[in-house]
């Protein structure tokens, strides 16, 4: 019965997530903000709502901070794996070659936030007090970096779009849909994702109890994979729409949003500082995410000047190898 519930819930997440890309594409036209900004901030924010819902529920309802943090960091790893999946899906034409090199900005900012996260976990195990009340200073820094990132990306995108505005206007043709309809549809899909995310948190906790697997492993594998399904579906749908920038920006933007959500968890964890009550294995996950992000940035820059006829590129293969190896290390550490 539990397995059936998991399957149904994941299927619903896939169904709702499949609608998000076109909805975001419509909003990019209606708002005039462009695919990159909408993908990085708006679409990434919505597809990250399951992480927010599952993690908050895991902390508030089940007092499972490791499950929440494992879900967030595992989702960051899985999001980067999506780039490899997009590479395979796109065939011999490298997906990062079709993307704007400007995505390196969001990726670099995400890498900086991962560094803050790793530092926060390390310092929490020392005698240095980095808390204000019950909230850790690293959480506050993550919030500030998120808003700084959103501002920087928006300003950069406005300047970049000025050079390709006519091309992007031709790419969007949703005149038959009103702005009100576009906003209402996007809001409806967002609410549905939150509801499904809360359900996933409950199912994840039940699976952890039934299987006896550690919360860090369940968070990194089950919840991270399930709650990242909207990113997978939305990104694949964006590639089908020939909106590669929407797909790639969704991946990097989701990681930025996820790390801001990690900071939010600290605020709702009222038993003390979140950083003092999570497993050290999360340091490994964070560093692995930084390495995978660096590989993605390298591929983005390299493919901008060099093509590839391979069905999957070297950076795609590297991301897959790092993800699989990382999951194995986390599993071995728990058992």
TORKOL-4160 file (C-alpha; in steps of 0.2 Angstrom, whole numbers, padded with zeros to 4 digits, m for minus):
335
<pt num="1" X="0000" Y="0000" Z="0000"/>
<pt num="2" X="0014" Y="0012" Z="0004"/>
<pt num="3" X="0023" Y="0008" Z="m0012"/>
<pt num="4" X="0007" Y="0012" Z="m0022"/>
<pt num="5" X="0005" Y="0029" Z="m0013"/>
<pt num="6" X="0023" Y="0033" Z="m0018"/>
<pt num="7" X="0020" Y="0029" Z="m0036"/>
<pt num="8" X="0003" Y="0039" Z="m0036"/>
<pt num="9" X="0011" Y="0054" Z="m0028"/>
<pt num="10" X="0026" Y="0054" Z="m0040"/>
<pt num="11" X="0015" Y="0052" Z="m0055"/>
<pt num="12" X="0005" Y="0067" Z="m0050"/>
<pt num="13" X="0021" Y="0077" Z="m0047"/>
<pt num="14" X="0026" Y="0072" Z="m0065"/>
<pt num="15" X="0009" Y="0077" Z="m0072"/>
<pt num="16" X="0009" Y="0094" Z="m0063"/>
<pt num="17" X="0028" Y="0097" Z="m0067"/>
<pt num="18" X="0025" Y="0094" Z="m0085"/>
<pt num="19" X="0013" Y="0109" Z="m0086"/>
<pt num="20" X="0026" Y="0121" Z="m0078"/>
<pt num="21" X="0037" Y="0124" Z="m0093"/>
<pt num="22" X="0024" Y="0130" Z="m0105"/>
<pt num="23" X="0016" Y="0140" Z="m0091"/>
<pt num="24" X="0033" Y="0148" Z="m0087"/>
<pt num="25" X="0036" Y="0151" Z="m0106"/>
<pt num="26" X="0020" Y="0160" Z="m0107"/>
<pt num="27" X="0024" Y="0171" Z="m0092"/>
<pt num="28" X="0041" Y="0175" Z="m0100"/>
<pt num="29" X="0032" Y="0182" Z="m0115"/>
<pt num="30" X="0018" Y="0191" Z="m0104"/>
<pt num="31" X="0031" Y="0199" Z="m0092"/>
<pt num="32" X="0044" Y="0203" Z="m0105"/>
<pt num="33" X="0057" Y="0196" Z="m0092"/>
<pt num="34" X="0064" Y="0183" Z="m0104"/>
<pt num="35" X="0067" Y="0164" Z="m0102"/>
<pt num="36" X="0083" Y="0165" Z="m0092"/>
<pt num="37" X="0077" Y="0176" Z="m0078"/>
<pt num="38" X="0060" Y="0167" Z="m0078"/>
<pt num="39" X="0069" Y="0150" Z="m0078"/>
<pt num="40" X="0081" Y="0155" Z="m0064"/>
<pt num="41" X="0070" Y="0163" Z="m0052"/>
<pt num="42" X="0052" Y="0160" Z="m0056"/>
<pt num="43" X="0052" Y="0142" Z="m0063"/>
<pt num="44" X="0066" Y="0137" Z="m0052"/>
<pt num="45" X="0056" Y="0144" Z="m0037"/>
<pt num="46" X="0040" Y="0134" Z="m0041"/>
<pt num="47" X="0049" Y="0118" Z="m0045"/>
<pt num="48" X="0058" Y="0119" Z="m0028"/>
<pt num="49" X="0042" Y="0121" Z="m0019"/>
<pt num="50" X="0042" Y="0102" Z="m0015"/>
<pt num="51" X="0058" Y="0103" Z="m0007"/>
<pt num="52" X="0051" Y="0118" Z="0004"/>
<pt num="53" X="0036" Y="0108" Z="0008"/>
<pt num="54" X="0044" Y="0091" Z="0012"/>
<pt num="55" X="0058" Y="0099" Z="0022"/>
<pt num="56" X="0047" Y="0110" Z="0032"/>
<pt num="57" X="0035" Y="0096" Z="0036"/>
<pt num="58" X="0050" Y="0084" Z="0040"/>
<pt num="59" X="0056" Y="0097" Z="0053"/>
<pt num="60" X="0040" Y="0103" Z="0060"/>
<pt num="61" X="0029" Y="0088" Z="0060"/>
<pt num="62" X="0042" Y="0074" Z="0061"/>
<pt num="63" X="0057" Y="0082" Z="0069"/>
<pt num="64" X="0069" Y="0075" Z="0056"/>
<pt num="65" X="0082" Y="0089" Z="0052"/>
<pt num="66" X="0093" Y="0076" Z="0043"/>
<pt num="67" X="0079" Y="0071" Z="0032"/>
<pt num="68" X="0076" Y="0089" Z="0027"/>
<pt num="69" X="0094" Y="0094" Z="0024"/>
<pt num="70" X="0097" Y="0077" Z="0015"/>
<pt num="71" X="0083" Y="0081" Z="0004"/>
<pt num="72" X="0089" Y="0098" Z="m0001"/>
<pt num="73" X="0107" Y="0094" Z="m0004"/>
<pt num="74" X="0102" Y="0078" Z="m0013"/>
<pt num="75" X="0091" Y="0088" Z="m0024"/>
<pt num="76" X="0105" Y="0099" Z="m0028"/>
<pt num="77" X="0115" Y="0084" Z="m0034"/>
<pt num="78" X="0100" Y="0077" Z="m0044"/>
<pt num="79" X="0097" Y="0094" Z="m0052"/>
<pt num="80" X="0115" Y="0094" Z="m0059"/>
<pt num="81" X="0112" Y="0076" Z="m0065"/>
<pt num="82" X="0098" Y="0083" Z="m0075"/>
<pt num="83" X="0110" Y="0092" Z="m0086"/>
<pt num="84" X="0117" Y="0075" Z="m0091"/>
<pt num="85" X="0100" Y="0069" Z="m0094"/>
<pt num="86" X="0096" Y="0084" Z="m0105"/>
<pt num="87" X="0112" Y="0080" Z="m0114"/>
<pt num="88" X="0107" Y="0063" Z="m0118"/>
<pt num="89" X="0089" Y="0068" Z="m0123"/>
<pt num="90" X="0096" Y="0082" Z="m0134"/>
<pt num="91" X="0107" Y="0069" Z="m0144"/>
<pt num="92" X="0123" Y="0073" Z="m0153"/>
<pt num="93" X="0120" Y="0092" Z="m0151"/>
<pt num="94" X="0127" Y="0097" Z="m0133"/>
<pt num="95" X="0114" Y="0105" Z="m0123"/>
<pt num="96" X="0126" Y="0117" Z="m0115"/>
<pt num="97" X="0132" Y="0122" Z="m0132"/>
<pt num="98" X="0115" Y="0128" Z="m0136"/>
<pt num="99" X="0114" Y="0138" Z="m0119"/>
<pt num="100" X="0119" Y="0155" Z="m0116"/>
<pt num="101" X="0136" Y="0156" Z="m0107"/>
<pt num="102" X="0128" Y="0169" Z="m0095"/>
<pt num="103" X="0121" Y="0154" Z="m0085"/>
<pt num="104" X="0139" Y="0153" Z="m0078"/>
<pt num="105" X="0134" Y="0168" Z="m0067"/>
<pt num="106" X="0120" Y="0158" Z="m0058"/>
<pt num="107" X="0130" Y="0142" Z="m0057"/>
<pt num="108" X="0145" Y="0152" Z="m0049"/>
<pt num="109" X="0133" Y="0160" Z="m0036"/>
<pt num="110" X="0126" Y="0143" Z="m0032"/>
<pt num="111" X="0143" Y="0137" Z="m0029"/>
<pt num="112" X="0147" Y="0151" Z="m0017"/>
<pt num="113" X="0131" Y="0147" Z="m0008"/>
<pt num="114" X="0136" Y="0128" Z="m0007"/>
<pt num="115" X="0153" Y="0134" Z="0001"/>
<pt num="116" X="0144" Y="0144" Z="0014"/>
<pt num="117" X="0134" Y="0128" Z="0018"/>
<pt num="118" X="0149" Y="0117" Z="0020"/>
<pt num="119" X="0157" Y="0130" Z="0031"/>
<pt num="120" X="0142" Y="0131" Z="0042"/>
<pt num="121" X="0141" Y="0113" Z="0045"/>
<pt num="122" X="0160" Y="0112" Z="0049"/>
<pt num="123" X="0160" Y="0127" Z="0060"/>
<pt num="124" X="0145" Y="0121" Z="0070"/>
<pt num="125" X="0155" Y="0106" Z="0076"/>
<pt num="126" X="0168" Y="0118" Z="0084"/>
<pt num="127" X="0167" Y="0129" Z="0099"/>
<pt num="128" X="0164" Y="0145" Z="0088"/>
<pt num="129" X="0146" Y="0152" Z="0091"/>
<pt num="130" X="0139" Y="0158" Z="0075"/>
<pt num="131" X="0120" Y="0160" Z="0080"/>
<pt num="132" X="0109" Y="0174" Z="0083"/>
<pt num="133" X="0095" Y="0167" Z="0095"/>
<pt num="134" X="0092" Y="0150" Z="0088"/>
<pt num="135" X="0096" Y="0154" Z="0070"/>
<pt num="136" X="0114" Y="0151" Z="0063"/>
<pt num="137" X="0123" Y="0165" Z="0054"/>
<pt num="138" X="0126" Y="0154" Z="0039"/>
<pt num="139" X="0107" Y="0153" Z="0036"/>
<pt num="140" X="0106" Y="0172" Z="0036"/>
<pt num="141" X="0121" Y="0173" Z="0024"/>
<pt num="142" X="0112" Y="0160" Z="0012"/>
<pt num="143" X="0096" Y="0172" Z="0012"/>
<pt num="144" X="0106" Y="0187" Z="0008"/>
<pt num="145" X="0116" Y="0178" Z="m0006"/>
<pt num="146" X="0099" Y="0172" Z="m0013"/>
<pt num="147" X="0092" Y="0190" Z="m0015"/>
<pt num="148" X="0109" Y="0196" Z="m0021"/>
<pt num="149" X="0109" Y="0182" Z="m0034"/>
<pt num="150" X="0092" Y="0186" Z="m0040"/>
<pt num="151" X="0096" Y="0205" Z="m0041"/>
<pt num="152" X="0112" Y="0202" Z="m0051"/>
<pt num="153" X="0105" Y="0189" Z="m0063"/>
<pt num="154" X="0090" Y="0201" Z="m0066"/>
<pt num="155" X="0102" Y="0216" Z="m0070"/>
<pt num="156" X="0113" Y="0205" Z="m0081"/>
<pt num="157" X="0098" Y="0197" Z="m0090"/>
<pt num="158" X="0090" Y="0214" Z="m0094"/>
<pt num="159" X="0107" Y="0220" Z="m0102"/>
<pt num="160" X="0109" Y="0204" Z="m0111"/>
<pt num="161" X="0091" Y="0204" Z="m0118"/>
<pt num="162" X="0093" Y="0221" Z="m0125"/>
<pt num="163" X="0104" Y="0213" Z="m0138"/>
<pt num="164" X="0092" Y="0199" Z="m0143"/>
<pt num="165" X="0075" Y="0206" Z="m0139"/>
<pt num="166" X="0068" Y="0205" Z="m0157"/>
<pt num="167" X="0074" Y="0187" Z="m0158"/>
<pt num="168" X="0065" Y="0182" Z="m0141"/>
<pt num="169" X="0049" Y="0191" Z="m0146"/>
<pt num="170" X="0048" Y="0181" Z="m0162"/>
<pt num="171" X="0051" Y="0165" Z="m0151"/>
<pt num="172" X="0035" Y="0168" Z="m0140"/>
<pt num="173" X="0018" Y="0166" Z="m0148"/>
<pt num="174" X="0005" Y="0166" Z="m0134"/>
<pt num="175" X="m0006" Y="0180" Z="m0140"/>
<pt num="176" X="m0022" Y="0170" Z="m0137"/>
<pt num="177" X="m0018" Y="0168" Z="m0119"/>
<pt num="178" X="m0022" Y="0183" Z="m0107"/>
<pt num="179" X="m0010" Y="0188" Z="m0093"/>
<pt num="180" X="m0023" Y="0184" Z="m0080"/>
<pt num="181" X="m0025" Y="0167" Z="m0087"/>
<pt num="182" X="m0006" Y="0164" Z="m0087"/>
<pt num="183" X="m0004" Y="0170" Z="m0069"/>
<pt num="184" X="m0019" Y="0160" Z="m0063"/>
<pt num="185" X="m0013" Y="0144" Z="m0071"/>
<pt num="186" X="0004" Y="0146" Z="m0064"/>
<pt num="187" X="m0002" Y="0149" Z="m0046"/>
<pt num="188" X="m0014" Y="0134" Z="m0047"/>
<pt num="189" X="0001" Y="0123" Z="m0052"/>
<pt num="190" X="0011" Y="0130" Z="m0038"/>
<pt num="191" X="m0002" Y="0126" Z="m0025"/>
<pt num="192" X="m0004" Y="0108" Z="m0031"/>
<pt num="193" X="0015" Y="0106" Z="m0030"/>
<pt num="194" X="0015" Y="0111" Z="m0012"/>
<pt num="195" X="0001" Y="0099" Z="m0008"/>
<pt num="196" X="0010" Y="0085" Z="m0016"/>
<pt num="197" X="0026" Y="0090" Z="m0008"/>
<pt num="198" X="0018" Y="0088" Z="0010"/>
<pt num="199" X="0012" Y="0071" Z="0005"/>
<pt num="200" X="0030" Y="0066" Z="m0001"/>
<pt num="201" X="0037" Y="0071" Z="0016"/>
<pt num="202" X="0025" Y="0059" Z="0025"/>
<pt num="203" X="0029" Y="0045" Z="0013"/>
<pt num="204" X="0047" Y="0048" Z="0014"/>
<pt num="205" X="0047" Y="0047" Z="0033"/>
<pt num="206" X="0036" Y="0031" Z="0032"/>
<pt num="207" X="0049" Y="0023" Z="0020"/>
<pt num="208" X="0063" Y="0027" Z="0031"/>
<pt num="209" X="0054" Y="0018" Z="0046"/>
<pt num="210" X="0049" Y="0003" Z="0036"/>
<pt num="211" X="0066" Y="0000" Z="0027"/>
<pt num="212" X="0077" Y="0005" Z="0041"/>
<pt num="213" X="0088" Y="0016" Z="0030"/>
<pt num="214" X="0096" Y="0031" Z="0037"/>
<pt num="215" X="0087" Y="0048" Z="0035"/>
<pt num="216" X="0102" Y="0055" Z="0026"/>
<pt num="217" X="0101" Y="0042" Z="0013"/>
<pt num="218" X="0082" Y="0043" Z="0011"/>
<pt num="219" X="0084" Y="0062" Z="0010"/>
<pt num="220" X="0097" Y="0061" Z="m0003"/>
<pt num="221" X="0089" Y="0047" Z="m0014"/>
<pt num="222" X="0070" Y="0046" Z="m0012"/>
<pt num="223" X="0065" Y="0063" Z="m0007"/>
<pt num="224" X="0078" Y="0072" Z="m0018"/>
<pt num="225" X="0073" Y="0062" Z="m0033"/>
<pt num="226" X="0055" Y="0063" Z="m0031"/>
<pt num="227" X="0054" Y="0082" Z="m0027"/>
<pt num="228" X="0066" Y="0085" Z="m0041"/>
<pt num="229" X="0054" Y="0077" Z="m0054"/>
<pt num="230" X="0046" Y="0094" Z="m0058"/>
<pt num="231" X="0063" Y="0100" Z="m0063"/>
<pt num="232" X="0066" Y="0085" Z="m0074"/>
<pt num="233" X="0049" Y="0086" Z="m0082"/>
<pt num="234" X="0050" Y="0105" Z="m0084"/>
<pt num="235" X="0067" Y="0105" Z="m0091"/>
<pt num="236" X="0064" Y="0091" Z="m0104"/>
<pt num="237" X="0048" Y="0100" Z="m0109"/>
<pt num="238" X="0058" Y="0116" Z="m0111"/>
<pt num="239" X="0070" Y="0107" Z="m0123"/>
<pt num="240" X="0055" Y="0101" Z="m0133"/>
<pt num="241" X="0049" Y="0119" Z="m0134"/>
<pt num="242" X="0067" Y="0124" Z="m0140"/>
<pt num="243" X="0069" Y="0134" Z="m0125"/>
<pt num="244" X="0086" Y="0127" Z="m0119"/>
<pt num="245" X="0090" Y="0143" Z="m0109"/>
<pt num="246" X="0074" Y="0140" Z="m0099"/>
<pt num="247" X="0079" Y="0122" Z="m0095"/>
<pt num="248" X="0097" Y="0126" Z="m0090"/>
<pt num="249" X="0092" Y="0141" Z="m0080"/>
<pt num="250" X="0079" Y="0130" Z="m0071"/>
<pt num="251" X="0093" Y="0118" Z="m0065"/>
<pt num="252" X="0105" Y="0131" Z="m0059"/>
<pt num="253" X="0091" Y="0142" Z="m0052"/>
<pt num="254" X="0084" Y="0128" Z="m0042"/>
<pt num="255" X="0100" Y="0125" Z="m0033"/>
<pt num="256" X="0101" Y="0143" Z="m0028"/>
<pt num="257" X="0083" Y="0142" Z="m0022"/>
<pt num="258" X="0086" Y="0125" Z="m0013"/>
<pt num="259" X="0100" Y="0133" Z="m0003"/>
<pt num="260" X="0089" Y="0148" Z="0002"/>
<pt num="261" X="0076" Y="0135" Z="0008"/>
<pt num="262" X="0090" Y="0127" Z="0018"/>
<pt num="263" X="0092" Y="0143" Z="0027"/>
<pt num="264" X="0073" Y="0144" Z="0030"/>
<pt num="265" X="0074" Y="0127" Z="0038"/>
<pt num="266" X="0085" Y="0135" Z="0052"/>
<pt num="267" X="0071" Y="0147" Z="0056"/>
<pt num="268" X="0057" Y="0134" Z="0058"/>
<pt num="269" X="0068" Y="0122" Z="0068"/>
<pt num="270" X="0064" Y="0129" Z="0085"/>
<pt num="271" X="0074" Y="0116" Z="0095"/>
<pt num="272" X="0090" Y="0125" Z="0092"/>
<pt num="273" X="0102" Y="0128" Z="0078"/>
<pt num="274" X="0099" Y="0117" Z="0063"/>
<pt num="275" X="0118" Y="0116" Z="0060"/>
<pt num="276" X="0121" Y="0108" Z="0076"/>
<pt num="277" X="0109" Y="0094" Z="0073"/>
<pt num="278" X="0113" Y="0087" Z="0056"/>
<pt num="279" X="0125" Y="0073" Z="0051"/>
<pt num="280" X="0143" Y="0077" Z="0045"/>
<pt num="281" X="0139" Y="0067" Z="0029"/>
<pt num="282" X="0131" Y="0082" Z="0023"/>
<pt num="283" X="0148" Y="0090" Z="0021"/>
<pt num="284" X="0153" Y="0077" Z="0008"/>
<pt num="285" X="0136" Y="0080" Z="m0001"/>
<pt num="286" X="0139" Y="0099" Z="m0002"/>
<pt num="287" X="0157" Y="0097" Z="m0008"/>
<pt num="288" X="0152" Y="0085" Z="m0021"/>
<pt num="289" X="0138" Y="0097" Z="m0027"/>
<pt num="290" X="0152" Y="0110" Z="m0028"/>
<pt num="291" X="0163" Y="0099" Z="m0039"/>
<pt num="292" X="0148" Y="0094" Z="m0050"/>
<pt num="293" X="0144" Y="0113" Z="m0052"/>
<pt num="294" X="0162" Y="0116" Z="m0057"/>
<pt num="295" X="0161" Y="0103" Z="m0070"/>
<pt num="296" X="0145" Y="0110" Z="m0077"/>
<pt num="297" X="0153" Y="0128" Z="m0078"/>
<pt num="298" X="0168" Y="0121" Z="m0087"/>
<pt num="299" X="0157" Y="0112" Z="m0099"/>
<pt num="300" X="0146" Y="0128" Z="m0102"/>
<pt num="301" X="0162" Y="0138" Z="m0106"/>
<pt num="302" X="0171" Y="0124" Z="m0116"/>
<pt num="303" X="0156" Y="0120" Z="m0127"/>
<pt num="304" X="0154" Y="0139" Z="m0131"/>
<pt num="305" X="0169" Y="0138" Z="m0142"/>
<pt num="306" X="0170" Y="0119" Z="m0146"/>
<pt num="307" X="0157" Y="0107" Z="m0152"/>
<pt num="308" X="0155" Y="0089" Z="m0150"/>
<pt num="309" X="0148" Y="0074" Z="m0161"/>
<pt num="310" X="0146" Y="0062" Z="m0146"/>
<pt num="311" X="0129" Y="0057" Z="m0141"/>
<pt num="312" X="0134" Y="0062" Z="m0123"/>
<pt num="313" X="0148" Y="0074" Z="m0119"/>
<pt num="314" X="0162" Y="0072" Z="m0107"/>
<pt num="315" X="0155" Y="0083" Z="m0094"/>
<pt num="316" X="0138" Y="0074" Z="m0095"/>
<pt num="317" X="0147" Y="0057" Z="m0092"/>
<pt num="318" X="0157" Y="0065" Z="m0078"/>
<pt num="319" X="0141" Y="0072" Z="m0069"/>
<pt num="320" X="0133" Y="0054" Z="m0070"/>
<pt num="321" X="0149" Y="0046" Z="m0063"/>
<pt num="322" X="0150" Y="0059" Z="m0049"/>
<pt num="323" X="0132" Y="0057" Z="m0044"/>
<pt num="324" X="0132" Y="0038" Z="m0044"/>
<pt num="325" X="0149" Y="0038" Z="m0034"/>
<pt num="326" X="0142" Y="0050" Z="m0022"/>
<pt num="327" X="0126" Y="0040" Z="m0018"/>
<pt num="328" X="0137" Y="0025" Z="m0015"/>
<pt num="329" X="0148" Y="0034" Z="m0003"/>
<pt num="330" X="0133" Y="0041" Z="0007"/>
<pt num="331" X="0125" Y="0023" Z="0007"/>
<pt num="332" X="0142" Y="0015" Z="0013"/>
<pt num="333" X="0144" Y="0029" Z="0026"/>
<pt num="334" X="0127" Y="0025" Z="0034"/>
<pt num="335" X="0129" Y="0006" Z="0033"/>
